Amino acid sequence: MAYVDSQGLIQYLPSFVQEDYGDAVKETSGSVPGLGSFVGIKSLDDWAKHRGISSEDLSMLRSEAQSQRRSQMAMRNDPDARGFGDSWNPEYTKESFTDNPYEKLGRRGPPRNIETYEIPIWDIPQLDAKRGEYIPKEDSIKFPVGEPEIQAHEYMHRGFSFDENTKNYIIREIIQGDLGEYSDYGNFFGTVAQPLKDIQHLYILEKTAPEFYTDKTDKVIKSMDKETRDEYLKNNFSKLFPEYKDEEKFAAFRKAVVEKIDSRIEPKSEETPRVSANHMNYGDYGRSYI
């Protein structure tokens, strides 16, 4: 169902906000016999009241929408933004934050869609927002402006999704190898999508912000309190390595995984991994996010 927005602002907010707005419209719409249909939400104000979003957070969202609207208006007069320059999207850059080949591979050519936002939307509890996200099936990447670690994190997910050889290596040498014996997934020849994603997260965090595993004020997820951070670790690593709460054992496991993956690329560290002929198959890994 299309959203109703008398102020025309919702279209300039991140897609997950638009989706939530559309859900709220459905929740408050209906019909009354003899009176016809009605829509309960027609503006950001209505939506914010329905979701219990504070006036301060609503003001922040308005500012973001207005900023994005100005940016999109400016892009209409930008040749690069229209596809006549090196990149069809001015948010795309080949410059890597890390020296890791998988980030470089993820930046080899612009994604189909790049979505950025300037405000800390994840601080609004009602939205349950992700800090960054890569959706392989859509080749869509999302990240906040001014957070290079998060941007690098998502581009590395994209790089992994392009490298069929590394995917097969992780399955054979880690998930179904000796390291897989530590996992609750087991080193079996069954579904591997979730352990693949877990290993990606483990490797990428080690390369972009290794202090995340021990430092509660890490630079990747600045707003996480201890409870939220612990929940993140549990959701991403408790099945991959059930003893993840033992810092010494978990550190040894992470080191072994990273060394396994790095052993494939370090001899040719100046090159990016080879992209398979089917590298446009975005569905291999599933959605990945911080």
PAKE-9274 format. One line per field, with one value per residue: residue number from 1; residue in one letter; z, y, x of N, C-alpha, C, CB in turn. Coordinates in steps of 0.02 Angstrom, whole numbers, plus 50000, padded with zeros to 5 digits. Glycine has a CB too. Example, Ala and Ser with C-alpha at 12.3 -4.5 7.8 and 13.67 -1.06 7.14 Angstrom:
2
resi: [1:2]
resn: [a:s]
n_zz: [50390:50354]
n_yy: [49716:49888]
n_xx: [50660:50642]
ca_zz: [50390:50357]
ca_yy: [49775:49947]
ca_xx: [50615:50684]
c_zz: [50390:50394]
c_yy: [49835:50002]
c_xx: [50660:50645]
cb_zz: [50452:50286]
cb_yy: [49776:49970]
cb_xx: [50565:50704]
end
This chain:
290
resi: [1:2:3:4:5:6:7:8:9:10:11:12:13:14:15:16:17:18:19:20:21:22:23:24:25:26:27:28:29:30:31:32:33:34:35:36:37:38:39:40:41:42:43:44:45:46:47:48:49:50:51:52:53:54:55:56:57:58:59:60:61:62:63:64:65:66:67:68:69:70:71:72:73:74:75:76:77:78:79:80:81:82:83:84:85:86:87:88:89:90:91:92:93:94:95:96:97:98:99:100:101:102:103:104:105:106:107:108:109:110:111:112:113:114:115:116:117:118:119:120:121:122:123:124:125:126:127:128:129:130:131:132:133:134:135:136:137:138:139:140:141:142:143:144:145:146:147:148:149:150:151:152:153:154:155:156:157:158:159:160:161:162:163:164:165:166:167:168:169:170:171:172:173:174:175:176:177:178:179:180:181:182:183:184:185:186:187:188:189:190:191:192:193:194:195:196:197:198:199:200:201:202:203:204:205:206:207:208:209:210:211:212:213:214:215:216:217:218:219:220:221:222:223:224:225:226:227:228:229:230:231:232:233:234:235:236:237:238:239:240:241:242:243:244:245:246:247:248:249:250:251:252:253:254:255:256:257:258:259:260:261:262:263:264:265:266:267:268:269:270:271:272:273:274:275:276:277:278:279:280:281:282:283:284:285:286:287:288:289:290]
resn: [m:a:y:v:d:s:q:g:l:i:q:y:l:p:s:f:v:q:e:d:y:g:d:a:v:k:e:t:s:g:s:v:p:g:l:g:s:f:v:g:i:k:s:l:d:d:w:a:k:h:r:g:i:s:s:e:d:l:s:m:l:r:s:e:a:q:s:q:r:r:s:q:m:a:m:r:n:d:p:d:a:r:g:f:g:d:s:w:n:p:e:y:t:k:e:s:f:t:d:n:p:y:e:k:l:g:r:r:g:p:p:r:n:i:e:t:y:e:i:p:i:w:d:i:p:q:l:d:a:k:r:g:e:y:i:p:k:e:d:s:i:k:f:p:v:g:e:p:e:i:q:a:h:e:y:m:h:r:g:f:s:f:d:e:n:t:k:n:y:i:i:r:e:i:i:q:g:d:l:g:e:y:s:d:y:g:n:f:f:g:t:v:a:q:p:l:k:d:i:q:h:l:y:i:l:e:k:t:a:p:e:f:y:t:d:k:t:d:k:v:i:k:s:m:d:k:e:t:r:d:e:y:l:k:n:n:f:s:k:l:f:p:e:y:k:d:e:e:k:f:a:a:f:r:k:a:v:v:e:k:i:d:s:r:i:e:p:k:s:e:e:t:p:r:v:s:a:n:h:m:n:y:g:d:y:g:r:s:y:i]
n_zz: [50000:49957:50036:50127:50132:50176:50189:50111:50151:50194:50090:50079:50181:50256:50184:50274:50366:50286:50258:50384:50406:50304:50354:50469:50413:50356:50474:50530:50440:50358:50335:50350:50356:50252:50270:50205:50162:50266:50314:50438:50460:50397:50390:50444:50575:50621:50609:50699:50822:50827:50837:50953:50954:51007:51017:50998:50927:50815:50761:50726:50626:50532:50497:50436:50326:50256:50227:50142:50039:49987:49944:49844:49753:49713:49651:49531:49445:49429:49333:49357:49448:49365:49288:49196:49230:49314:49405:49436:49552:49672:49803:49799:49812:49764:49852:49986:50160:50237:50207:50161:50048:50025:50053:49952:49841:49859:49828:49695:49569:49570:49687:49651:49718:49834:49996:50106:50267:50380:50514:50682:50671:50730:50863:50894:50980:50943:50811:50790:50715:50597:50596:50483:50322:50205:50064:49975:49872:49814:49785:49867:49971:50132:50239:50374:50353:50376:50450:50428:50463:50472:50342:50275:50331:50274:50137:50135:50162:50040:49954:49994:49950:49815:49792:49748:49762:49889:49968:49949:50001:50137:50176:50156:50226:50350:50405:50378:50415:50536:50625:50625:50713:50836:50835:50859:50747:50685:50588:50461:50307:50269:50271:50246:50250:50363:50454:50365:50356:50489:50503:50412:50480:50595:50542:50473:50574:50647:50558:50537:50661:50783:50920:50957:51013:51143:51195:51266:51218:51080:50911:50803:50832:50906:50992:51066:51216:51354:51371:51247:51161:51208:51172:51035:51011:51056:50966:50845:50862:50955:50914:50819:50894:51038:51162:51168:51265:51342:51342:51309:51243:51139:51073:51025:50938:50845:50793:50729:50629:50555:50512:50430:50324:50281:50236:50108:50035:50070:50003:49883:49912:49854:49763:49723:49774:49656:49551:49528:49381:49398:49478:49495:49562:49685:49789:49873:50006:50087:50183:50262:50404:50519]
n_yy: [49940:50109:50247:50384:50553:50707:50808:50776:50727:50600:50522:50556:50500:50362:50196:50098:50174:50227:50108:50073:50180:50156:50037:50087:50168:50070:50008:50103:50130:50107:50065:50128:50073:50153:50274:50270:50253:50279:50360:50355:50409:50541:50617:50653:50696:50634:50501:50496:50520:50406:50306:50340:50422:50540:50722:50781:50682:50674:50800:50787:50690:50761:50859:50778:50729:50848:50886:50781:50802:50925:50884:50791:50873:50952:50855:50835:50926:50884:50815:50694:50628:50600:50503:50525:50537:50467:50390:50338:50373:50493:50460:50351:50287:50236:50233:50152:50119:50030:49923:49804:49671:49628:49734:49819:49745:49748:49879:49887:49951:50031:49996:49939:50016:50147:50202:50332:50413:50551:50568:50499:50379:50256:50283:50306:50225:50166:50131:50027:50021:49976:49999:49994:49915:49781:49717:49580:49522:49629:49707:49818:49948:50021:50154:50264:50437:50498:50393:50300:50170:50092:50102:50038:49911:49867:49869:49770:49658:49656:49632:49501:49433:49431:49345:49193:49091:49110:49094:48956:48906:48944:48867:48738:48733:48793:48795:48661:48605:48580:48687:48700:48607:48665:48729:48753:48734:48629:48530:48495:48436:48524:48657:48812:48947:49033:49009:49053:49189:49227:49204:49296:49417:49402:49404:49528:49624:49604:49657:49789:49847:49786:49804:49800:49679:49680:49810:49917:50039:50047:50097:50066:50039:50154:50194:50086:50013:49911:49802:49795:49775:49652:49572:49580:49513:49386:49353:49346:49263:49157:49029:48999:48996:48932:48958:49094:49192:49172:49261:49236:49110:49138:49239:49167:49079:49171:49223:49111:49089:49209:49201:49089:49135:49247:49183:49148:49264:49346:49317:49383:49518:49643:49634:49621:49495:49365:49385:49286:49212:49215:49324:49413:49354:49389:49327:49237:49248:49310:49438:49558:49646:49777]
n_xx: [50042:50029:50108:50037:50069:50056:50146:50253:50379:50420:50469:50601:50670:50763:50741:50693:50625:50525:50458:50410:50326:50232:50178:50117:50019:49937:49894:49811:49712:49554:49380:49213:49050:48937:49001:49120:49296:49443:49596:49712:49837:49928:50039:50209:50200:50081:50119:50229:50164:50084:50180:50242:50355:50472:50464:50587:50659:50578:50598:50732:50720:50647:50739:50835:50761:50736:50867:50906:50816:50859:50984:50952:50889:50997:51073:51009:51060:51187:51308:51381:51298:51194:51243:51346:51477:51622:51555:51389:51331:51352:51382:51462:51626:51790:51891:51968:51939:52009:52153:52114:52086:51955:51871:51915:51877:51739:51715:51737:51671:51511:51377:51209:51119:51140:51117:51118:51126:51119:51095:51093:50999:50983:50976:50846:50731:50608:50619:50707:50827:50955:51132:51210:51197:51200:51124:51128:51046:50984:51091:51116:51170:51189:51229:51284:51327:51492:51544:51663:51708:51595:51547:51654:51639:51516:51547:51643:51566:51500:51608:51644:51531:51550:51653:51671:51764:51824:51712:51684:51803:51795:51685:51735:51861:51841:51703:51666:51783:51917:51897:51761:51715:51707:51590:51413:51342:51403:51517:51453:51377:51270:51152:51234:51223:51198:51311:51412:51382:51401:51539:51587:51551:51630:51761:51763:51740:51856:51947:51906:51875:51943:51942:51812:51772:51817:51820:51708:51674:51682:51725:51647:51512:51449:51345:51305:51254:51312:51225:51157:51264:51313:51205:51214:51336:51298:51194:51263:51374:51360:51318:51413:51530:51513:51576:51598:51596:51707:51843:51979:51979:51891:51959:52068:52004:51950:52068:52120:52025:52033:52167:52159:52078:52151:52265:52243:52252:52360:52488:52468:52445:52434:52337:52162:52041:52002:51862:51722:51647:51513:51484:51382:51280:51185:51122:51186:51233:51139:51055:51159:51210:51257]
ca_zz: [50000:49953:50095:50121:50168:50153:50191:50061:50180:50208:50034:50084:50238:50238:50163:50329:50396:50241:50267:50447:50395:50266:50400:50513:50373:50353:50540:50548:50385:50356:50306:50392:50313:50243:50274:50160:50189:50301:50326:50501:50461:50335:50395:50492:50642:50638:50618:50761:50877:50826:50858:51017:50942:51042:50975:50980:50874:50756:50733:50695:50564:50485:50472:50390:50265:50220:50201:50086:49984:49957:49910:49783:49706:49687:49608:49465:49403:49435:49280:49385:49478:49311:49255:49143:49255:49332:49447:49431:49618:49706:49868:49787:49804:49762:49905:50042:50227:50257:50152:50151:49980:50017:50047:49885:49794:49868:49798:49624:49535:49618:49698:49616:49759:49895:50037:50163:50311:50419:50585:50716:50673:50774:50932:50904:50999:50911:50742:50790:50653:50589:50584:50414:50295:50136:50042:49913:49820:49781:49781:49898:50030:50173:50294:50394:50332:50428:50488:50380:50484:50454:50269:50258:50352:50225:50073:50141:50150:49967:49925:50006:49909:49746:49787:49754:49784:49961:49999:49949:50046:50206:50187:50158:50274:50417:50428:50375:50436:50607:50665:50629:50770:50894:50823:50868:50681:50667:50523:50421:50238:50265:50254:50269:50242:50426:50476:50320:50376:50554:50492:50382:50533:50637:50505:50456:50635:50664:50512:50540:50730:50826:50989:50971:51053:51212:51215:51266:51185:51014:50862:50751:50855:50961:51039:51100:51285:51365:51360:51175:51132:51226:51132:50967:51012:51063:50904:50788:50873:51005:50882:50785:50945:51099:51218:51149:51325:51366:51298:51286:51194:51081:51037:50990:50882:50794:50762:50684:50571:50515:50480:50376:50267:50257:50204:50036:50000:50088:49953:49830:49950:49814:49717:49753:49757:49590:49550:49487:49323:49420:49536:49504:49599:49749:49840:49905:50078:50125:50207:50313:50432:50586]
ca_yy: [50000:50171:50289:50451:50600:50773:50854:50756:50718:50531:50493:50574:50465:50294:50151:50063:50221:50228:50045:50077:50229:50121:49991:50126:50189:50012:49996:50155:50141:50061:50092:50126:50066:50214:50334:50263:50235:50332:50350:50388:50442:50580:50658:50630:50710:50581:50439:50501:50510:50336:50264:50363:50453:50605:50782:50791:50635:50694:50858:50760:50657:50814:50889:50731:50728:50911:50884:50735:50833:50974:50847:50762:50928:50971:50801:50840:50968:50858:50765:50630:50597:50576:50445:50545:50540:50402:50353:50362:50392:50531:50430:50296:50303:50177:50239:50107:50140:49982:49895:49736:49657:49618:49799:49844:49709:49774:49946:49883:49966:50053:49954:49962:50068:50169:50244:50360:50458:50593:50571:50433:50352:50198:50304:50311:50156:50139:50111:49967:50030:49948:50051:49988:49855:49763:49668:49553:49509:49693:49743:49882:49960:50077:50171:50334:50482:50513:50333:50259:50101:50057:50098:49985:49848:49846:49855:49706:49607:49654:49599:49430:49405:49425:49299:49124:49048:49116:49062:48884:48893:48949:48808:48677:48734:48819:48768:48588:48584:48570:48741:48689:48563:48706:48764:48718:48717:48566:48530:48449:48457:48548:48728:48849:49020:49070:49010:49096:49259:49236:49208:49362:49467:49394:49426:49599:49662:49599:49699:49859:49872:49728:49820:49788:49619:49691:49880:49933:50104:50037:50150:50045:50046:50201:50204:50024:50002:49844:49752:49788:49747:49581:49540:49577:49458:49324:49338:49334:49217:49105:48964:48988:48978:48935:48984:49162:49234:49163:49306:49206:49058:49169:49274:49116:49056:49224:49227:49053:49100:49263:49176:49044:49175:49288:49141:49145:49328:49381:49314:49431:49570:49703:49621:49603:49426:49354:49384:49230:49230:49224:49368:49454:49316:49423:49293:49183:49256:49339:49506:49567:49713:49788]
ca_xx: [50000:50068:50102:50006:50112:50035:50203:50301:50446:50438:50506:50672:50699:50786:50688:50660:50577:50468:50421:50374:50272:50181:50144:50074:49961:49893:49866:49762:49666:49497:49319:49153:48990:48898:49043:49176:49361:49479:49667:49726:49903:49937:50099:50259:50174:50034:50158:50268:50118:50062:50236:50269:50420:50476:50467:50657:50677:50540:50633:50792:50700:50628:50801:50866:50721:50748:50935:50906:50780:50905:51037:50925:50877:51062:51097:50977:51102:51255:51318:51401:51239:51150:51273:51391:51545:51651:51509:51321:51307:51405:51399:51509:51697:51833:51941:51954:51958:52060:52192:52092:52065:51883:51840:51932:51834:51671:51711:51753:51608:51460:51318:51148:51087:51175:51074:51155:51089:51165:51077:51097:50931:50981:50962:50774:50716:50548:50633:50748:50864:51022:51181:51229:51166:51210:51074:51157:50997:50970:51154:51099:51212:51165:51275:51279:51380:51541:51561:51700:51715:51532:51548:51701:51608:51466:51580:51677:51514:51489:51665:51638:51477:51574:51710:51647:51819:51831:51653:51695:51858:51769:51643:51777:51916:51822:51639:51669:51849:51929:51868:51689:51700:51692:51527:51350:51318:51433:51550:51412:51365:51202:51148:51293:51212:51206:51381:51450:51370:51434:51611:51598:51549:51689:51821:51758:51750:51927:51984:51885:51874:51953:51927:51740:51762:51838:51812:51637:51663:51712:51712:51601:51443:51462:51290:51286:51269:51339:51173:51145:51324:51314:51154:51242:51384:51261:51157:51307:51430:51349:51315:51476:51578:51473:51615:51618:51604:51775:51880:52041:51964:51859:52013:52107:51962:51948:52134:52127:51981:52063:52228:52139:52055:52207:52316:52227:52261:52422:52541:52453:52411:52423:52282:52098:52025:51973:51790:51700:51607:51444:51488:51322:51230:51187:51083:51223:51246:51084:51064:51209:51207:51285]
c_zz: [50000:50015:50077:50162:50142:50151:50141:50087:50185:50152:50037:50144:50217:50226:50221:50367:50352:50249:50331:50442:50357:50309:50445:50477:50369:50419:50558:50493:50387:50322:50355:50346:50311:50245:50228:50197:50223:50308:50388:50504:50394:50337:50443:50563:50665:50652:50684:50822:50883:50853:50926:51011:50971:50993:50954:50923:50810:50722:50697:50628:50511:50454:50422:50323:50223:50190:50139:50026:49949:49917:49844:49730:49673:49638:49538:49417:49403:49381:49306:49413:49426:49271:49201:49166:49271:49372:49438:49499:49655:49774:49860:49780:49804:49819:49965:50108:50255:50196:50133:50080:49972:50018:49977:49832:49798:49837:49723:49584:49586:49627:49658:49653:49820:49932:50097:50205:50359:50493:50617:50726:50721:50847:50946:50918:50962:50841:50737:50727:50655:50574:50513:50388:50223:50117:49975:49856:49779:49763:49807:49962:50065:50228:50312:50369:50391:50471:50442:50398:50464:50378:50246:50273:50298:50157:50076:50134:50075:49933:49934:49961:49837:49737:49801:49781:49860:49997:50003:49997:50119:50223:50199:50217:50344:50441:50431:50392:50511:50649:50672:50687:50833:50892:50838:50801:50661:50599:50477:50351:50231:50246:50284:50268:50307:50452:50430:50340:50443:50546:50458:50436:50576:50604:50494:50518:50657:50619:50517:50610:50778:50899:51007:51018:51127:51238:51209:51233:51115:50965:50806:50772:50917:51014:51077:51174:51294:51350:51285:51140:51146:51184:51060:50962:51015:50997:50847:50799:50921:50975:50846:50834:51014:51160:51206:51209:51358:51320:51269:51231:51131:51039:50997:50929:50827:50756:50711:50621:50526:50478:50422:50314:50238:50219:50129:49999:50015:50037:49895:49859:49910:49766:49757:49734:49688:49595:49504:49430:49342:49478:49545:49537:49670:49805:49882:49981:50118:50151:50265:50339:50498:50634]
c_yy: [50062:50213:50354:50498:50670:50822:50835:50743:50646:50500:50508:50542:50395:50246:50115:50108:50225:50165:50047:50126:50195:50071:50028:50150:50131:50001:50044:50171:50090:50093:50083:50122:50132:50278:50330:50247:50295:50312:50389:50426:50476:50622:50626:50641:50654:50515:50440:50491:50437:50290:50285:50393:50524:50663:50796:50745:50651:50753:50836:50727:50709:50846:50844:50730:50791:50913:50839:50765:50885:50940:50819:50816:50949:50919:50806:50882:50945:50804:50696:50592:50570:50520:50462:50550:50470:50360:50382:50384:50429:50504:50375:50322:50238:50177:50196:50137:50094:49962:49826:49725:49650:49684:49828:49810:49735:49842:49946:49890:49983:50002:49981:50019:50083:50216:50268:50403:50491:50593:50502:50403:50293:50217:50311:50240:50125:50111:50046:49966:49997:50005:50051:49922:49845:49707:49640:49545:49572:49732:49814:49890:50023:50091:50245:50374:50494:50455:50286:50186:50061:50050:50042:49916:49823:49831:49789:49649:49600:49618:49524:49398:49395:49368:49227:49078:49050:49085:48987:48864:48895:48888:48747:48677:48757:48785:48691:48560:48579:48625:48734:48645:48601:48735:48720:48701:48647:48569:48479:48478:48476:48622:48766:48925:49057:49068:49052:49169:49274:49245:49274:49416:49463:49422:49501:49643:49660:49647:49773:49888:49814:49741:49810:49730:49629:49760:49900:50001:50102:50091:50129:50057:50090:50202:50141:50026:49929:49790:49740:49756:49671:49541:49531:49518:49391:49305:49317:49277:49159:49035:48948:48966:48985:48963:49056:49208:49226:49202:49275:49154:49088:49206:49224:49089:49108:49228:49170:49063:49153:49239:49129:49084:49216:49247:49136:49208:49362:49375:49363:49491:49633:49695:49610:49531:49422:49350:49328:49255:49244:49274:49412:49415:49342:49384:49244:49189:49280:49407:49509:49638:49715:49796]
c_xx: [50044:50057:50067:50049:50098:50093:50258:50371:50467:50480:50581:50706:50720:50729:50654:50612:50515:50425:50380:50315:50215:50142:50096:50012:49911:49857:49810:49713:49610:49438:49262:49092:48951:48939:49103:49241:49394:49552:49685:49791:49915:50000:50149:50236:50128:50071:50197:50224:50098:50117:50265:50339:50420:50480:50539:50678:50640:50574:50696:50775:50680:50691:50835:50828:50734:50818:50939:50869:50824:50959:51013:50910:50943:51088:51068:51018:51175:51265:51338:51341:51192:51181:51323:51463:51571:51603:51439:51294:51363:51423:51451:51580:51737:51883:51922:51975:52012:52101:52169:52065:51990:51846:51854:51888:51762:51660:51727:51689:51555:51404:51259:51115:51130:51128:51115:51108:51137:51152:51083:51028:50927:50970:50888:50748:50658:50563:50673:50792:50932:51070:51207:51201:51189:51161:51097:51107:50981:51034:51144:51140:51189:51216:51266:51339:51427:51560:51599:51707:51653:51528:51594:51672:51560:51497:51619:51627:51501:51547:51663:51586:51498:51624:51689:51702:51827:51771:51663:51751:51835:51726:51687:51826:51897:51758:51640:51738:51855:51896:51792:51668:51685:51622:51467:51318:51343:51465:51516:51401:51291:51202:51206:51283:51226:51278:51426:51444:51404:51509:51629:51601:51611:51751:51820:51769:51823:51968:51967:51888:51883:51938:51854:51730:51779:51823:51739:51622:51694:51690:51665:51529:51443:51407:51270:51303:51290:51287:51160:51204:51328:51263:51178:51292:51349:51227:51203:51357:51416:51344:51381:51530:51544:51510:51638:51627:51672:51821:51943:52028:51934:51912:52055:52069:51960:52014:52143:52085:52011:52125:52212:52119:52111:52259:52304:52247:52327:52478:52531:52417:52397:52364:52218:52083:51993:51897:51767:51657:51535:51439:51427:51266:51230:51152:51121:51226:51187:51102:51115:51206:51243:51227]
cb_zz: [50062:49889:50126:50144:50160:50197:50261:50010:50247:50220:49970:50088:50297:50293:50115:50377:50405:50168:50268:50504:50355:50208:50443:50542:50302:50333:50593:50568:50318:50427:50239:50439:50338:50295:50345:50120:50134:50370:50265:50555:50476:50323:50419:50481:50644:50581:50559:50765:50869:50756:50806:51065:50866:51089:51011:51042:50896:50775:50789:50742:50577:50521:50531:50421:50281:50267:50255:50106:50010:50011:49955:49798:49741:49744:49638:49472:49426:49507:49232:49439:49523:49265:49227:49114:49318:49371:49521:49401:49658:49712:49901:49725:49859:49696:49927:50031:50274:50290:50170:50202:49955:50073:50102:49870:49808:49940:49834:49607:49492:49594:49774:49607:49780:49878:50059:50140:50350:50393:50594:50784:50604:50768:50945:50841:51073:50906:50707:50792:50639:50532:50632:50405:50299:50123:50035:49927:49850:49826:49708:49913:50009:50202:50273:50470:50306:50471:50518:50370:50559:50481:50238:50295:50419:50217:50054:50209:50186:49939:49954:50080:49912:49725:49836:49686:49750:49982:49958:49879:50035:50214:50127:50093:50248:50415:50383:50305:50409:50621:50633:50566:50782:50900:50751:50910:50629:50669:50530:50456:50187:50331:50278:50227:50219:50478:50481:50248:50380:50601:50450:50332:50577:50654:50437:50424:50691:50655:50441:50512:50745:50820:51004:50906:51025:51219:51173:51337:51227:50987:50833:50734:50869:50933:51003:51067:51331:51437:51394:51144:51159:51301:51133:50948:51072:51119:50884:50773:50898:51045:50833:50749:50941:51116:51232:51101:51375:51369:51335:51344:51224:51104:51087:51037:50907:50827:50815:50721:50594:50560:50531:50399:50288:50315:50235:50027:50018:50154:49926:49774:50010:49774:49673:49730:49810:49557:49528:49529:49270:49441:49530:49436:49596:49743:49808:49878:50088:50181:50230:50287:50440:50588]
cb_yy: [50000:50211:50302:50451:50582:50800:50857:50807:50750:50490:50519:50649:50463:50266:50099:50035:50292:50234:49986:50099:50291:50085:49952:50186:50211:49950:50000:50219:50138:50039:50057:50189:50009:50218:50345:50326:50208:50347:50372:50338:50391:50624:50730:50665:50778:50570:50430:50569:50554:50315:50265:50307:50455:50606:50843:50780:50563:50712:50908:50710:50609:50868:50905:50660:50722:50971:50859:50669:50866:51019:50790:50723:50988:50981:50734:50869:51039:50829:50789:50639:50646:50634:50404:50610:50583:50413:50355:50309:50330:50602:50402:50257:50351:50173:50312:50040:50140:49919:49894:49718:49595:49573:49847:49832:49634:49777:49993:49815:49906:50118:49951:49903:50047:50205:50205:50401:50420:50662:50598:50440:50330:50159:50371:50342:50152:50192:50166:49903:50104:49895:50044:49990:49859:49740:49701:49487:49481:49736:49744:49887:49967:50063:50157:50339:50549:50567:50298:50288:50095:50096:50165:49995:49857:49899:49912:49701:49627:49726:49626:49417:49449:49490:49320:49098:49068:49189:49079:48859:48944:49014:48797:48669:48780:48896:48791:48564:48633:48568:48808:48658:48515:48763:48786:48760:48770:48510:48514:48437:48402:48537:48758:48830:49033:49042:48940:49087:49273:49177:49149:49378:49457:49319:49389:49615:49636:49527:49675:49867:49909:49704:49892:49775:49563:49677:49927:49933:50162:49969:50174:49971:49976:50270:50231:49965:50021:49836:49774:49857:49782:49572:49581:49644:49466:49330:49399:49397:49255:49121:48961:49052:49023:48867:48939:49191:49218:49086:49369:49175:49007:49218:49313:49057:49040:49293:49224:48988:49122:49323:49141:49000:49221:49323:49072:49132:49374:49356:49244:49397:49588:49718:49561:49651:49396:49290:49452:49179:49176:49157:49412:49480:49240:49491:49259:49180:49302:49294:49535:49551:49734:49850]
cb_xx: [49952:50050:50170:49931:50188:49980:50231:50304:50449:50375:50478:50678:50649:50831:50717:50713:50609:50492:50470:50421:50299:50211:50196:50113:49983:49932:49921:49798:49702:49478:49302:49149:48945:48847:49066:49185:49406:49447:49710:49726:49959:49878:50081:50325:50138:49983:50207:50303:50055:50043:50290:50271:50437:50535:50437:50702:50662:50468:50651:50826:50642:50586:50849:50867:50647:50738:50983:50875:50715:50936:51063:50862:50845:51112:51080:50908:51098:51268:51370:51454:51204:51132:51221:51369:51548:51716:51530:51276:51284:51384:51336:51489:51722:51869:51950:51990:51896:52027:52266:52038:52098:51857:51867:52006:51836:51654:51758:51789:51586:51430:51301:51099:51016:51243:51010:51215:51033:51163:51006:51132:50909:51046:50996:50738:50702:50495:50670:50703:50873:51024:51240:51307:51089:51284:51003:51188:50933:50926:51181:51023:51287:51095:51349:51275:51350:51515:51497:51768:51726:51471:51570:51768:51571:51412:51629:51713:51448:51481:51728:51621:51415:51605:51766:51622:51884:51839:51590:51711:51915:51727:51595:51815:51970:51812:51581:51648:51900:52003:51884:51664:51757:51743:51524:51301:51340:51381:51626:51344:51386:51166:51081:51353:51141:51159:51408:51427:51295:51419:51636:51543:51486:51699:51825:51690:51706:51953:51973:51816:51808:52024:51947:51703:51804:51911:51856:51610:51694:51694:51776:51611:51410:51470:51230:51321:51208:51364:51108:51130:51387:51300:51088:51277:51433:51208:51117:51345:51488:51286:51257:51499:51643:51447:51676:51567:51549:51795:51897:52079:51915:51804:52058:52126:51891:51932:52190:52106:51910:52080:52272:52080:51996:52240:52318:52153:52205:52446:52546:52410:52451:52485:52297:52042:51978:52001:51760:51662:51609:51413:51548:51298:51244:51154:51027:51293:51303:51064:50997:51279:51135:51331]
end
